[in-house]
Amino acid sequence: MELVKDREIFSNPYIIQMDKFADSLKHLSETFLYLEDYKGTFTKDEIEEMFLRVSERVCANCEKRNWCLGENRIHTCQMVYEILCTIEEYGAELNTEVKRKLQKKCDLAPRFLRETLEVFGDAKQKLLWNNRMVQNREGCALSLISFADMIQRAARQLGAGIFEDERLERKIRGQLKKVGIRVISTVFYMSEKGKYEIHLTLKAQKGQCVATKEVAKILSTCTGRVMHPEAGEQAIIWEEYGTVIIREGARFHTLQGVAKIGKGCEQISGDTFLMTALPGGKEGVVLSDGMGSGEEAFRESAMVVEMMEELLTAGFPMKMAVQMLNTALVMGREEVYFSTVDMCVFDLYEGSCELLKAGASTTFIWYEDRIEKISSVTLPIGVIQNIEIDCIYRELHDGDFVVMVTDGVMDALPVGEQESLIGTFIKGAGSQNPKEMAHYILEQVLEWTGEAPGDDMTVIVIGIWEL
């Protein structure tokens, strides 16, 4: 790779093709941004058009037509403009002064006013739809730009990480052949953090089958690194060719526990959560609180969580995934249905976590000697197009805990004491088991209130330990 005029030049044809693909997406996004812009008010020509439409409907057979639309036209137009301004401010109920002025100057005042209201309403609706289309185009454009950036970044990372090692490849093929496995393709990849990932296209010899974990053990011996099958990888190598991914093992692992209860002890809760393995030795936890409670809130939050799972497991960065999902929700419907997003992605190689919040409640991190409270004042997703999202990075250590809760948990406690009480409950759990901790915290909140939950409540506890 070389640098020419501040632009990277690549020899890898796949990176070149991905660059072209990304550039075409960015050019497409520019066409969206250069189309019609937002309109805050009506132009002079549009007001004139409204006046003509009203006069054609009302004034055709009026005796004063020539006077009002002729030599007195300027004053008539001013009267119409005053009516439109009053409608904009007060709605259909005009103030008494404007009505009196209209009745003095127009013999057909009630009909003139009725038609003006109808024409203005149509024009206003058209203006709103125009601005909604502009907003949707901007959302699409920003999503395309983000997607193009991700494609370029991913292509560069892959291009930089793939390497060849003929000696190691021969060694792996030879050792796997001894246990009855034939390898036809080996791809070595090293992450930005120096961790190995090996993609093997292989099959077991006729009449044999080999556990994928056994393959990982052989690769550990060959590389001198602790290797494990990718999460969700096939457990057995059969007689048909297939590709398996063996990844260098992480230094840390997590355990999670959940406790939840619906509003009024209902079976269906509007809170939905996700815990999943992610590419690159990461694990993600997503907690979403849908608007309201019950079945409708559950459908909203479940949709958000399912989409987040698809985007995250596909490799989208967490902030980009939330922004794209927000755009889809805002564009997809007229009515506002919002859901909070509380996300924590753990890097099991580093022992760190990144927290993302969109309208979500406080998250607590219990270190060995203290509890940190992480709050946010951002809006939930699904409300507005350009949403602000808080992302916070924290380093964790062996035995630290992350505690995530929904608004129902916090709102059940007295204002001003919520965070300190949750901190007290966390310290008083008396257990290192995340599931027991989650249930203890929720039980303490319910005991404090002494009544049925006034909102859906969910507590998630994630502990992290060194292997």
C-alpha positions in Angstrom: 0.0 0.0 0.0 1.3 3.5 -0.7 0.0 7.1 -0.1 -0.5 9.4 -3.1 -2.0 12.9 -2.7 -3.5 12.0 0.8 -5.4 9.1 -0.7 -4.6 5.5 0.0 -3.8 3.3 -3.0 -4.3 -0.4 -2.6 -3.2 -3.3 -4.7 -5.6 -5.8 -3.2 -8.5 -6.1 -5.8 -11.1 -6.8 -3.2 -10.3 -3.6 -1.3 -10.3 -1.6 -4.5 -13.8 -3.1 -5.4 -15.1 -2.3 -1.9 -13.8 1.3 -2.2 -15.7 1.7 -5.5 -18.8 0.3 -3.9 -18.5 2.6 -0.9 -17.9 5.7 -3.2 -21.0 4.9 -5.2 -23.1 4.8 -2.0 -21.6 8.2 -0.9 -22.4 9.7 -4.3 -26.0 8.3 -4.1 -26.3 9.9 -0.7 -25.3 13.3 -2.1 -28.2 13.2 -4.5 -30.6 12.9 -1.5 -29.0 15.8 0.2 -29.2 18.1 -2.8 -32.9 17.6 -3.4 -35.6 19.9 -2.1 -34.9 21.4 1.3 -37.1 22.0 4.4 -39.8 24.7 4.1 -40.7 26.5 7.3 -43.4 28.8 5.8 -45.3 29.3 2.6 -43.9 31.5 -0.2 -45.6 34.5 -1.6 -46.6 32.5 -4.7 -48.1 29.8 -2.7 -50.2 32.2 -0.7 -51.3 33.8 -3.9 -52.3 30.4 -5.3 -54.3 29.8 -2.1 -56.1 33.1 -2.6 -56.9 32.3 -6.2 -58.4 28.9 -5.2 -60.6 30.5 -2.5 -61.8 33.3 -4.8 -62.6 30.9 -7.6 -64.8 28.8 -5.3 -66.5 31.7 -3.4 -66.4 34.9 -5.4 -67.6 33.8 -8.9 -71.2 35.1 -8.5 -70.5 37.8 -5.9 -71.6 41.4 -6.8 -68.4 42.8 -5.2 -66.1 40.5 -7.2 -64.7 43.1 -9.5 -64.0 45.5 -6.7 -62.4 43.0 -4.3 -60.3 41.3 -7.0 -59.7 44.4 -9.0 -58.8 47.9 -7.7 -59.0 46.7 -4.0 -57.1 43.5 -4.6 -54.1 44.6 -2.5 -56.3 45.1 0.6 -58.1 41.8 -0.1 -54.9 39.9 -0.3 -53.8 41.5 3.0 -57.0 40.4 4.6 -56.4 36.8 3.4 -52.8 36.9 4.7 -54.0 38.1 8.1 -56.6 35.3 8.2 -53.9 32.7 7.3 -51.5 34.1 10.0 -54.3 33.9 12.6 -55.2 30.3 11.5 -51.5 29.4 11.9 -51.4 30.8 15.4 -54.9 30.0 16.8 -56.3 27.2 14.5 -59.8 27.3 13.1 -61.1 29.5 15.9 -60.2 33.0 14.7 -60.2 35.8 17.2 -63.2 38.2 17.2 -61.4 41.2 15.7 -60.4 39.3 12.5 -63.9 37.8 12.1 -65.4 41.3 12.5 -63.0 42.7 9.8 -63.9 39.9 7.4 -67.7 40.3 7.9 -67.3 44.1 7.2 -65.5 43.6 3.9 -67.1 40.4 2.6 -70.8 39.6 2.1 -70.0 35.9 1.9 -67.8 35.9 5.0 -68.8 32.5 6.6 -68.3 30.7 3.3 -65.1 32.6 2.5 -63.7 31.7 5.9 -64.7 28.0 5.5 -63.1 27.7 2.1 -59.9 29.5 3.3 -59.6 27.0 6.2 -60.0 24.1 3.9 -57.5 25.3 1.3 -55.0 26.3 4.0 -55.4 22.9 5.7 -54.6 21.1 2.4 -51.6 23.3 1.8 -50.4 22.8 5.4 -50.7 19.0 5.0 -48.7 19.1 1.8 -46.0 21.2 3.5 -45.8 18.7 6.4 -45.5 15.8 4.0 -42.8 17.6 2.0 -40.7 18.2 5.2 -41.3 14.6 6.2 -39.9 13.4 2.9 -36.9 15.7 3.2 -36.3 14.3 6.7 -36.5 10.8 5.4 -34.1 11.5 2.6 -31.6 13.0 5.0 -31.9 9.9 7.2 -31.3 7.7 4.2 -28.3 9.8 3.1 -26.7 9.7 6.5 -27.3 5.9 6.8 -25.7 5.4 3.4 -22.7 7.5 4.3 -22.3 5.5 7.6 -22.7 2.2 5.7 -20.1 3.2 3.1 -17.6 4.2 5.8 -18.1 0.9 7.5 -17.5 -1.0 4.3 -14.2 0.9 3.7 -13.1 0.4 7.2 -13.9 -3.3 7.3 -12.2 -3.9 3.9 -9.0 -2.2 5.1 -9.0 -4.1 8.4 -9.4 -7.4 6.6 -6.8 -6.5 4.0 -4.3 -5.5 6.7 -5.1 -8.5 8.9 -4.8 -11.4 6.4 -1.3 -12.9 6.2 0.5 -16.0 4.9 2.6 -18.5 6.8 3.5 -21.5 4.7 5.4 -23.2 7.4 2.5 -22.9 9.9 0.0 -24.0 7.2 2.0 -27.2 6.4 2.3 -27.9 10.1 -1.5 -27.6 10.6 -2.3 -29.7 7.5 0.0 -32.4 8.7 -1.3 -32.6 12.2 -4.9 -32.5 11.1 -4.2 -35.3 8.6 -3.1 -37.5 11.5 -6.6 -37.3 13.1 -8.4 -38.0 9.8 -9.1 -34.4 8.5 -8.3 -33.1 5.1 -7.8 -29.4 4.7 -8.1 -27.7 1.3 -8.0 -24.1 2.3 -6.4 -22.1 5.2 -6.7 -18.4 5.8 -4.8 -16.7 8.6 -6.1 -13.4 10.0 -4.6 -11.3 12.8 -6.8 -8.7 14.5 -5.7 -5.1 15.3 -5.0 -6.4 18.8 -2.6 -9.1 17.5 -5.1 -12.0 18.0 -5.1 -15.0 15.7 -8.2 -16.1 13.7 -7.9 -19.1 11.4 -10.5 -20.1 8.8 -10.2 -23.7 7.7 -12.2 -25.4 4.8 -12.0 -29.1 5.6 -13.7 -32.4 5.9 -13.3 -35.7 7.8 -12.1 -38.7 6.0 -14.7 -41.3 5.0 -16.2 -43.1 8.0 -14.8 -40.7 10.5 -15.9 -37.6 12.4 -13.9 -35.2 14.6 -15.0 -32.8 17.2 -14.3 -29.1 16.3 -12.8 -28.7 19.8 -10.2 -31.3 18.9 -9.3 -29.2 15.9 -8.9 -26.2 18.1 -6.6 -28.1 20.4 -4.3 -29.1 17.5 -4.2 -25.5 16.3 -3.3 -24.4 19.8 -0.3 -26.7 19.7 0.7 -25.6 16.2 0.5 -21.8 17.0 1.5 -21.8 20.6 -1.7 -19.8 21.4 -4.9 -20.9 23.1 -7.4 -21.4 20.3 -11.2 -22.0 20.6 -14.0 -22.6 18.0 -15.9 -19.4 17.1 -19.1 -19.0 19.2 -21.9 -21.0 17.5 -19.5 -23.0 15.3 -20.5 -26.5 14.3 -19.5 -29.0 16.9 -18.5 -31.9 14.6 -16.5 -32.1 11.4 -18.3 -34.5 9.0 -17.5 -36.0 5.7 -18.7 -33.0 3.7 -16.5 -30.0 3.2 -17.3 -27.0 5.4 -15.5 -23.9 6.8 -14.9 -23.5 10.5 -13.4 -20.5 12.3 -11.0 -21.1 15.2 -10.2 -18.0 17.2 -7.6 -17.2 19.8 -9.1 -17.4 23.2 -9.9 -14.4 25.3 -8.5 -13.5 28.7 -11.9 -12.8 30.3 -15.3 -14.4 30.5 -18.7 -13.1 31.7 -21.7 -14.5 33.5 -25.1 -12.8 33.4 -28.2 -12.9 35.5 -31.7 -11.4 35.0 -34.7 -10.6 37.2 -37.8 -9.0 35.8 -41.5 -8.4 36.5 -44.3 -6.8 34.5 -46.4 -3.8 35.5 -49.0 -4.9 38.1 -47.3 -8.3 38.1 -48.6 -9.0 34.5 -47.0 -11.8 32.6 -46.1 -9.7 29.6 -43.4 -7.0 30.1 -42.5 -4.2 27.8 -38.9 -4.7 28.7 -36.8 -6.9 26.4 -33.2 -7.9 26.7 -30.5 -9.7 24.6 -27.2 -11.4 25.5 -25.1 -12.6 22.6 -21.6 -13.3 21.4 -20.3 -10.8 18.9 -17.4 -10.9 16.3 -13.9 -10.2 17.5 -14.1 -11.7 21.0 -16.8 -9.5 22.2 -20.1 -10.0 24.0 -23.1 -7.7 23.9 -26.0 -7.1 26.3 -28.9 -5.0 25.1 -31.8 -3.8 27.2 -34.8 -2.0 25.7 -37.9 -0.5 27.4 -40.8 0.0 25.0 -43.2 2.9 25.3 -45.9 2.1 27.8 -46.3 -1.4 29.1 -47.9 -4.7 28.1 -48.1 -6.4 24.8 -47.7 -3.3 22.5 -44.6 -2.2 24.5 -43.2 -5.7 24.3 -43.6 -5.8 20.5 -41.8 -2.5 20.1 -38.9 -3.4 22.4 -38.6 -6.9 21.0 -38.4 -5.5 17.5 -35.6 -3.1 18.6 -33.7 -5.9 20.3 -34.0 -8.3 17.4 -32.8 -5.7 14.9 -29.9 -4.8 17.2 -28.9 -8.4 17.4 -28.8 -8.7 13.6 -26.8 -5.5 13.1 -24.3 -6.2 15.9 -23.6 -9.9 14.9 -23.2 -8.7 11.3 -20.3 -6.5 12.5 -21.9 -3.1 12.6 -20.3 -0.7 15.2 -22.8 -0.2 18.1 -23.3 3.5 17.6 -23.9 3.1 13.8 -26.3 0.2 14.5 -28.4 2.4 16.8 -28.4 5.3 14.4 -29.5 3.2 11.4 -32.3 1.6 13.5 -33.5 5.0 14.7 -33.6 6.2 11.1 -35.7 3.2 10.1 -38.1 3.7 13.0 -38.6 7.4 12.3 -39.1 6.9 8.6 -41.3 3.9 8.9 -44.4 5.4 10.4 -46.3 8.6 11.2 -47.1 8.0 14.8 -44.2 8.2 17.4 -43.4 4.9 19.1 -40.2 5.2 21.1 -38.0 2.6 22.8 -35.0 3.1 25.0 -31.7 1.4 24.2 -29.3 0.5 26.9 -26.3 -1.4 25.5 -23.0 -2.8 27.0 -20.4 -4.5 24.8 -17.6 -6.3 26.6 -14.2 -6.8 25.0 -13.1 -10.2 26.4 -9.5 -9.7 25.2 -9.0 -6.5 27.0 -11.4 -6.8 29.9 -13.2 -3.6 29.0 -16.7 -2.5 28.2 -18.3 0.2 26.1 -21.7 1.5 27.2 -24.2 3.1 24.9 -27.4 4.9 26.0 -30.4 6.3 24.1 -33.0 7.4 26.6 -32.0 4.6 29.0 -31.8 4.6 32.8 -28.7 4.7 35.0 -26.1 1.9 34.8 -24.0 0.9 37.8 -20.5 -0.5 37.7 -19.4 -2.1 40.9 -15.6 -2.1 41.1 -13.7 -3.6 44.0 -13.8 -0.4 46.1 -16.6 1.7 44.7 -19.8 2.0 42.6 -19.8 4.2 39.6 -23.2 5.6 38.3 -23.4 6.2 34.5 -26.4 8.3 33.4 -27.7 9.9 30.2 -30.1 12.6 29.2 -30.5 11.5 25.5 -33.8 10.7 23.8 -35.0 7.2 23.1 -34.9 6.0 19.5 -37.9 6.5 17.2 -38.6 10.1 18.2 -36.4 12.4 16.0 -34.1 11.8 13.0 -30.8 13.2 14.3 -30.4 11.5 17.6 -27.6 12.1 20.1 -26.1 9.0 21.6 -23.8 8.7 24.6 -21.0 6.2 24.4 -18.8 5.6 27.4 -15.7 3.4 27.6 -14.6 1.8 30.9 -11.8 -0.6 31.8 -12.9 -3.5 34.0 -11.0 -5.9 36.3 -11.4 -9.4 37.6 -14.6 -9.6 39.7 -16.2 -6.3 38.6 -20.0 -6.2 37.9 -22.1 -4.1 35.6 -25.8 -3.6 36.7 -28.4 -2.4 34.1 -31.9 -1.4 35.1 -35.0 0.0 33.4 -36.9 3.1 34.4 -39.5 1.1 36.2 -36.9 0.1 38.8 -35.6 3.6 39.3 -39.0 5.3 39.3 -40.3 3.0 42.1 -37.8 4.6 44.5 -38.0 8.1 46.1 -36.7 10.9 43.8 -33.2 12.0 44.8 -32.5 8.7 46.6 -32.8 6.3 43.7 -29.2 5.9 42.7 -27.9 5.7 46.3 -30.5 3.1 47.2 -29.7 0.9 44.2 -26.0 1.2 45.2 -26.9 0.1 48.7 -28.9 -2.9 47.3 -25.9 -3.9 45.1 -23.5 -3.9 47.9 -25.9 -5.7 50.2 -26.5 -8.6 47.7 -23.9 -10.8 49.5 -23.3 -13.0 46.5 -21.0 -13.2 43.5 -23.6 -15.0 41.5 -25.1 -12.5 38.9 -28.5 -14.2 38.9 -28.8 -14.1 42.6 -27.7 -10.5 42.7 -30.3 -9.5 40.1 -33.1 -11.1 42.0 -31.9 -9.7 45.3 -31.9 -6.1 43.9 -35.4 -6.5 42.4 -36.7 -8.0 45.6 -35.3 -5.1 47.6 -36.9 -2.5 45.3 -40.3 -4.3 45.5 -40.0 -4.6 49.3 -39.2 -0.9 49.5 -42.3 0.1 47.6 -44.5 -2.4 49.3 -47.0 -2.6 46.4 -47.5 -4.0 43.0 -45.1 -2.7 40.3 -46.3 0.6 38.7 -44.2 -0.1 35.6 -42.3 -3.0 34.0 -39.1 -3.7 35.9 -35.9 -5.4 34.7 -32.5 -5.8 36.4 -29.5 -7.3 34.5 -26.2 -8.1 36.3 -23.1 -9.0 34.3 -19.9 -10.2 36.1 -16.5 -10.4 34.4 -13.6 -12.6 35.5 -10.2 -13.5 34.2 -9.7 -17.0 32.9 
